[in-house]
Amino acid sequence: MAAQPKREKVRILRTTPASGWLAVYAVRGEEGGRAKIEQECISVFALCEDEEGDRFVSGIREDNELCVMRDDFVGHFSIKKGRHKIREAAEKFVRTKAQERGELM
């Protein structure tokens, strides 16, 4: 899993339309159950640069915040991607986060 960008002093260098794309977020379900998935359509991708000069791409949310800044961000997915692929990615993300916190699965 890629390291999350620094949350401060992020510059947007360029934007491009992103029709047909989703941002996906996930949190662990109750009692270790399936991941709870949240999706939102994004209309713009941004090429960004953090204060250390690292560059990354993020969708821009309706509230003009970068998708990647949410702690529960799983990834960007084409709306053409099957729901099972999104579910697999979300489950893997939730397992990895739990393991990083030392939680038993």
Beta strands, then each sheet from edge to edge (+ up, - down):
strand 1: 11-27
strand 2: 36-49
strand 3: 55-59
strand 4: 73-78
sheet 1: 3+ 2- 1+ 4-
end
